[in-house]
Amino acid sequence: MTILAIELMIKTKNLSILSYPVITILLIGLIIRAIIALYLYSGYDEAYYYLYTQNLDWSYFDHPFLVSLTTGFGVWLTGEVNQFTLRIGTLIIFTGSLYFLYLTAKKLFGDKSALLTLIIASLIPIFTTAFGVLTLPDGPLIFFWTLVLLCAAHEFFVKENPYNYQPTYRLSFIGIFLGLACLGKYHGFILGLGLLGFCVFNPPYRRVFTSGWLIVSFALFILTLFPLLYWNWQHNWISFSFQLSGRFNSNSSSSLTINPFNIFLVALVGIGYLFPSFGFPLWWLSIKTFWSEITTKPNYRYQLILWVSLPLTIGFTILGAFTQILPTWPMPGFWGLTLILGHHAHHNYSSKFIQRWLFFSFLIFHTIVIISLLHFNIGLLQKPNQNNFFQGLISPQNDPSTELIDVVQLRNNLASSSAFSQSLSQADFIFTNQYYLGGYIGMAIAPLKKIPITCFCDDSRGFMYWYPVKNLIGKQGLYITTKRFAQEDLINVKYSKYFQSWREIAQIPLKRSGEVTEVLYIYEGQNLIIIPSEVKKWANN
């Protein structure tokens, strides 16, 4: 892919908005991501977002609603529930995101820089997986984030002399796409603040604030946000309070703990997810460009990119000193910075150097991907296994990959268990003790029975809105958990107290390469008599 793309970039003098090189890169990238989507088991959050599709609403406790549409698209289209169908929506919209990023780079920096930016963004591992394979809120966020950048490029750089800028109708499209980015993930609000900062601190673009189009844009932005605002208005603005304060509350102390060393650690982890051959250049170039912009004559195209990117890359890195940072949080900022990296690489390095850089990055990363997918599916690194060509390195008990559940195998094993089938036919609801297990269970039993699935734990998330526990009083429930939690006697003792009667009905093993890698334990509770205390605590928080 990389060699072909570079050769096309070198040989092609003029690129149309949908030329052969662009189509080739997008198509090859889509095929690679589709293979990963087909063979990589669903992650924790992906399984949980499947339950969004079964409980459609204006918004959700922990995320806006667009992820429910991208997750449900493939399921509704095919009627099948598995790891691949959950990701069809993501595969499609990320292809669109790459194309819009290419168009943005083309508008800002020209054809060759745009094609190189497209190749780089297609190769960066965390973009490929978190934005392009996994069904996460980041997918729709990046799609509309890129549309905002594309509209901003056409709005602010129509004329060569920035002091000739006049606000246009494109501001209204920016308002709509910005609102949709916020409906993907709350990061969209930071994008909006970055755009405001760009206009405030760059004199030619302060004219925005005296334009009627800004009022129209803001009105459309608020109108687009209606689903998010309406749901939160109905639920005491719980999503905003959770995102702004609930995530950062310390369980052990009310005082805020600061660890400056974590800033370095977060940056290093981010470089790993970006892949070092891209992570180090992105950090170095963003710092170099920022310093250049504050010490020399400003490049307004760079200014736009830095204003929408650095608040995330630097902000979340610094925030790592105060709380745990998920790897995807700063990544939309690096997505924008690839525009600068593509432009810089095109103008400062030879085609031979670029070809080697991209080819070896492609080769190493995709070798890791192939080995990982083989391990997930046939236990390549598992010891013991049934592979004659390699005897493995790690036992199933010490292998964290076994926590990703093969929902198709689980579904077949559940359907073949007569004890479970009989209890399922009589049950009114299913519950578990971890939010992500609820997602896996929901995916597995989707063709077997439509039944409420909830979670009795101190991290109940959306479950407390979908199926209020008070509505389950007096009903029969099935408790399903994994071996690790079933071995904690306190959990079973605790849950048994909530029901009039309690019994174990089945153990469902999951195997890989002939070895049992996980066991699901199933218990039946008759007549729920009290509301679990941990659910009350989560609701109160």
Secondary structure as UniProt FT lines:
FT   HELIX           2..11
FT   TURN            17..18
FT   HELIX           20..39
FT   HELIX           44..54
FT   HELIX           66..78
FT   TURN            83..84
FT   HELIX           85..87
FT   HELIX           88..109
FT   HELIX           111..123
FT   HELIX           125..126
FT   HELIX           127..131
FT   TURN            132..133
FT   HELIX           138..156
FT   HELIX           162..164
FT   HELIX           170..184
FT   HELIX           187..201
FT   HELIX           203..210
FT   HELIX           212..224
FT   HELIX           226..234
FT   TURN            235..237
FT   HELIX           238..244
FT   HELIX           246..248
FT   HELIX           261..274
FT   HELIX           276..295
FT   HELIX           300..319
FT   TURN            320..322
FT   TURN            327..330
FT   HELIX           331..348
FT   HELIX           351..378
FT   TURN            380..381
FT   HELIX           396..398
FT   HELIX           400..403
FT   HELIX           407..416
FT   HELIX           418..426
FT   STRAND          429..432
FT   HELIX           435..445
FT   TURN            446..448
FT   STRAND          453..455
FT   TURN            461..462
FT   HELIX           463..466
FT   HELIX           469..472
FT   TURN            473..474
FT   STRAND          477..482
FT   HELIX           483..486
FT   HELIX           489..496
FT   TURN            497..498
FT   STRAND          499..512
FT   TURN            513..514
FT   STRAND          515..528
FT   HELIX           533..540
//
